[in-house]
Amino acid sequence: MHSTPWWSRPMSRRDGLRLGVGGLAGGSFLELCRLVQSAGASENSAHSVPRKTPSNCILIWMDGGPSHFETFDPKPEAPSEIRGEFSPISTNVPGISISEHLPQLAKIADKYAILRSVCHNQGNHGAGNHYMMTGAPPRIPVGCGAFVSFHPSMGAVSSHERFAPHGLPGYFALAGMTRSGGPHFLGAKYAPFVVTDDPNGANFRVRDLAIPSGIDESRFQMRRDLRGRIDRMPRIDDPAAADPVKVIDGYYEQGYKLVTTPQAQKAFDIASETASMRDAYGRTSFGQQALLARRLVESGVPFVTINNGGWDDHSAIFDSLKTRLPAWDQTLAALVSDLDARGLLETTMVLALGEFGRTPKISTLPGAAKGGRDHWSSSMSIFFAGGGTPGGQVVGSTDRLGHSAFDRVLSPENFVSTVYTKLGIDPGMHFITPAGRPTFLVSDPTPIKELMG
């Protein structure tokens, strides 16, 4: 520690930040910087295997756990207390049927695959979320409401290994970060840039991505120059390895680029889309988030997560899904079709899943007027399109009652390894954590061969 107070010493870069000069790039970046000081960062990936045409990824996270019965794995021959109220409909691929409330997706089944046999043993939200978002089961029991971080998420690893142009972050989370969507030992530098603003709003504008009102561009540049001069001041008893200012310099530079680079600003200009395109995606928060996600991957962002909550249907599941599924169906079908029309589907994965499926038997909670389905990790369905994935196929199956994965049983590790491989990232790589411990990215780095093309 210094023997004299900081204000009586020659001014260092850290002192400049104490005086508030550092707060020019926006609150979200400062939050990340504060996390850096507590979490640290690791750049020590052992190796990565680049691919000639690595894919980007749009992950639609259906938080709460969607029912496989009412979406992609209907069981019309099961007893009524299992099959539920919905009927299956045929798709444009003979032999594949999905829920009657997904008619738009039924028309383009040749463009995606359905995984019906991924399963695990984590039956609560916190643990199931962690397992499916990271490919690593939680190390200790965790509660349903927990935000769990024992391993980096797919988005964080993608940001660590991939490059986004024009000063854009490599990992975005729309409508908030998922429970286990963080970077863990990789450090806060690889946390998602969270966009909580609603792109369906009349005056959508991402906070911290525009020069603050009341400050013109010349004044903004003067402030940047002032901070640059402070950055060049000598440090006093401030070794580089321990200097948090050195760590956060990259955040400020990224902040300036986001604010001043036309290509970065253009990615968020959803108002430039035609009215017909916005209508095709649906004039809902989820619809416009999907359209914004397409604009981000089109601009070179490797990984975008849409946090699409509200799938925890313990009661009134059929009334809820009758209302929800048609708009959700419209948006997902529009996203896949739009990417395909633009020639981007081959290099863009579109994934839709939650932490688990729902119970085979319809239940009624105490006090609930109508039946629902509870947590069920023995079976689930995953929508998987793009990134070179052969469409028009179902991988695996559940038993006749939808109780358990039955044929071609797969693990979260297999699913996550498939995503990494398509991203151009070797799922078998390992990292050295800040504690010096080697950690595999995925313990079983075997991708799902049917999805690899």
Secondary structure, 3 states (H helix, E strand, C coil): CCCCCHHHCCCCHHHHHHCCCCCCCCHHHHHHHHHHHHHCECCCECCCCCCCCCCEEEEEEECCCCCCCCCCCCCCCCCHHHHCCCCEEECCCCCCEEECCCHHHHCCHHHEEEECCECCCCCCHHHHHHHHHHCCCCCCCCCCCCCCCCCCCHHHHHHHHCCCCCCCCCEEEECCCCCCCCCHHHEHHHCCEEECCCCCCCCCCCCCCCCCCCCCHHHHHHHHHHHHHHHCCCCCCCCHHHCHHHHHHHHHHHHHHHHHCHHHHHHCCHHHCCHHHHHHHCCCHHHHHHHHHHHHHHCCCCEEEEEECCCCCCCCHHHHHHHHHHHHHHHHHHHHHHHHHCCCHHHEEEEEECCCEECCCCECCCCCCCCECCEECCCCCEEEECCCCCCCEEECEECCCCCCEEECCECHHHHHHHHHHHHCCCCCCEEECCCCCEEECCCCCCCCHHHCC
